[in-house]
Amino acid sequence: MNKYSIEITLEQAQTISRACELFGRLHMGQFKVLADEFIGCDTLSNVDLNKLRDGLEQLEQLITGSPNSYHGIASHKIPEKAKIAVDLYQVVRHRITWDKEPKGGFGVMFDKPLPVTTHPLAIIQLKA
């Protein structure tokens, strides 16, 4: 198996983490989280943001088959690429959290990432 290495800034790591989280959530049917990405942006008015939420809710129902429900990440209905993205999200989130709070704390972000796939978890280190 080929392995790759990249050097990124904190902001780039945060962006990768968020993108992987959103990708996984979309495949689980959690479309309404997309609307949150537009809160506080000049892109959409509050009226348009509400329209977006309504449309995303309809899309969720289409994908999941019922309102206010979604597939779990371990579901057989979730493609492997989405599960890999969630693994990446967990690894990057974990690293960033510990770098910010080296003494630790409470919350899932401090817990060791729990793999969703059979792929080995990615390795991320703070470069000195």
C-alpha positions in Angstrom: 0.0 0.0 0.0 1.4 3.4 -1.0 1.7 6.0 1.8 1.7 9.8 1.4 2.9 12.7 3.6 1.8 16.3 3.4 2.7 19.4 5.4 -0.2 21.7 6.3 -1.0 24.6 8.5 -3.5 24.5 11.4 -6.1 26.2 9.3 -5.6 23.7 6.5 -5.9 20.8 9.0 -9.1 22.3 10.4 -10.5 22.7 6.9 -9.7 19.1 6.0 -11.3 17.9 9.2 -14.5 19.9 8.6 -14.7 18.8 4.9 -14.3 15.1 5.9 -16.9 15.5 8.6 -19.4 17.0 6.2 -18.7 14.4 3.6 -19.4 11.6 6.0 -22.6 13.4 7.3 -23.9 13.9 3.8 -23.6 10.2 3.1 -25.4 9.5 6.4 -28.3 11.7 5.2 -27.5 14.6 7.5 -28.0 17.4 5.0 -29.2 20.1 7.3 -25.6 20.5 8.6 -24.8 22.2 5.3 -27.0 25.2 6.2 -24.9 25.8 9.3 -21.9 26.5 7.0 -23.7 29.6 5.7 -24.6 31.1 9.1 -22.9 34.5 9.4 -21.9 34.6 5.7 -23.0 37.3 3.4 -23.9 34.6 0.9 -27.5 34.1 2.1 -30.1 36.2 3.8 -31.9 34.7 6.8 -34.9 34.1 4.5 -32.8 32.3 2.0 -31.1 30.3 4.8 -34.5 29.1 6.0 -35.4 28.1 2.4 -32.1 26.2 2.2 -32.9 24.4 5.5 -36.4 23.5 4.3 -35.0 22.1 1.0 -32.2 20.2 2.8 -34.8 18.7 5.2 -36.8 17.4 2.1 -33.6 16.0 0.7 -32.8 14.2 4.0 -36.3 12.6 3.9 -35.6 11.5 0.3 -32.3 9.9 1.2 -33.2 8.3 4.6 -36.9 7.6 3.9 -38.2 9.4 7.1 -38.0 12.8 8.7 -35.4 13.6 11.3 -33.5 10.4 11.0 -30.3 9.3 9.3 -28.1 6.3 8.8 -25.4 5.5 11.3 -21.8 5.7 9.9 -21.4 1.9 10.4 -24.5 1.2 8.3 -24.0 -1.0 5.2 -25.8 1.7 3.3 -22.8 4.1 3.8 -20.1 3.9 1.2 -16.5 3.1 2.2 -15.3 6.5 1.0 -17.6 8.2 3.5 -16.3 6.0 6.3 -12.7 6.7 5.4 -13.6 10.4 5.5 -15.0 10.0 9.0 -11.8 8.2 10.1 -9.8 11.1 8.8 -12.0 13.6 10.5 -11.6 11.9 13.8 -7.8 11.6 13.5 -7.3 15.3 12.6 -9.8 16.5 15.2 -8.0 14.5 17.9 -4.6 15.8 17.0 -5.7 19.5 16.8 -7.6 19.1 20.1 -4.6 17.7 22.0 -2.2 20.3 20.5 -4.5 23.1 21.8 -5.1 21.4 25.2 -2.0 19.3 26.0 -3.3 18.6 29.5 -6.4 16.9 28.1 -10.0 17.5 28.8 -13.4 16.0 28.4 -15.2 15.2 25.2 -15.1 12.8 22.4 -12.4 14.9 20.6 -9.9 13.8 23.4 -10.7 10.1 23.0 -8.6 8.0 20.7 -10.2 7.9 17.3 -12.4 4.8 16.9 -11.9 3.4 13.4 -15.0 3.0 11.2 -13.2 1.1 8.4 -10.7 -1.7 8.3 -8.1 0.7 6.9 -5.3 1.7 9.3 -6.0 5.1 10.9 -4.0 8.0 9.4 -1.1 9.4 11.4 -0.8 13.1 12.0 1.9 14.8 14.1 2.6 18.4 15.0 5.8 19.3 13.3 8.3 21.0 15.5 
